[in-house]
Each structure stands twice: as C-alpha cells, then as structure tokens.
Amino acid sequence: MKVNSSRPVQGASGAKRKGEASKASGFSPEGASSSSGSVSASALSGASAIGSVDALLALQGAGDAVTAKRQATERAFSLLDILDDLKLALLDGVLPRDTLVKLMETLQSRRDATHDPRLEAALDEVEIRAAVELAKLSA
C-alpha cells in the first residue's frame, strides 16, 4: 500500500486557531479574568464547598456507626465474660454476689436499643433472673 500525502502530520488534538486558544477554558488567575469569569468561578467554588461539607458529614455519620457497632460488640463481650464467670462459679458450687452485682450493673448501665425484639427479650430475661438471685442472696 502506498500513501501519498503532501499535508504535514498533525497531533491527535488538531491545530487550534488563535481565536480558539483564547476562548479555551483553563486555569487563570483571579485578576486576569473578566468579571463574568470571576462570577462563574466563585459560583463553582461555592458548589464545591457545599459538596465537601456534605462529604464531611457523611464521613462523620459513618464514623458514628462504626463506633456504635464497636461499643455494642465490646458490651456484648463484657456481658458474655461476666456470664461465663458466673457459670464457672455455679459449677464450683458457689453463687458470688459480686459477679451478680457486676452483671446487673452492666445490664442496667449500658442498655442500648438493639432494634431486635428477640435480643431485647433475652437481655430482659437475664436481668430478671439476676435480680431474683440477688434478692435471694440478700434475704
């Protein structure tokens, strides 16, 4: 195949005329642009500021959800540890009052809404049972 061309080779973007180069959008200092250019630039910066505030608020909300989940997990593990200590004490044949008191304090002090009715019912049953056992020990 033979190519006959007398035109010079141009870049991929093509050649620009002088009038098109001055109209091209790009970065220019604030003082160098006309008054209509500065208005549109300030309008754009205002919109980006609102977008960045929304992004920050979304990140803070995500952090709160992660923190809440971490705290709920820590609470669950501490409750399980106390119940495990109580189980081991019962297997040894004793019912330690201090473990029951710690269980009641943990259940009452950090009671979060779990939005799960079955979990809430289970926590209520544990709390009632611990209160009954404490009442038996104090009588």
C-alpha positions, 0 to 999 in steps of 0.5 A, a space after each residue: 500500500 502506498 500513501 501519498 500525502 503532501 499535508 504535514 502530520 498533525 497531533 491527535 488534538 488538531 491545530 487550534 486557531 488563535 481565536 480558539 486558544 483564547 476562548 479555551 477554558 483553563 486555569 487563570 488567575 483571579 485578576 486576569 479574568 473578566 468579571 463574568 469569569 470571576 462570577 462563574 468561578 466563585 459560583 463553582 467554588 461555592 458548589 464545591 464547598 457545599 459538596 465537601 461539607 456534605 462529604 464531611 458529614 457523611 464521613 462523620 455519620 459513618 464514623 458514628 456507626 462504626 463506633 456504635 457497632 464497636 461499643 455494642 460488640 465490646 458490651 456484648 463481650 463484657 456481658 458474655 465474660 461476666 456470664 461465663 464467670 458466673 457459670 464457672 462459679 455455679 459449677 464450683 458450687 458457689 453463687 458470688 454476689 459480686 459477679 451478680 452485682 457486676 452483671 446487673 450493673 452492666 445490664 442496667 448501665 449500658 442498655 442500648 436499643 438493639 432494634 431486635 425484639 428477640 435480643 431485647 427479650 433475652 437481655 430482659 430475661 437475664 436481668 430478671 433472673 439476676 435480680 431474683 438471685 440477688 434478692 435471694 442472696 440478700 434475704 
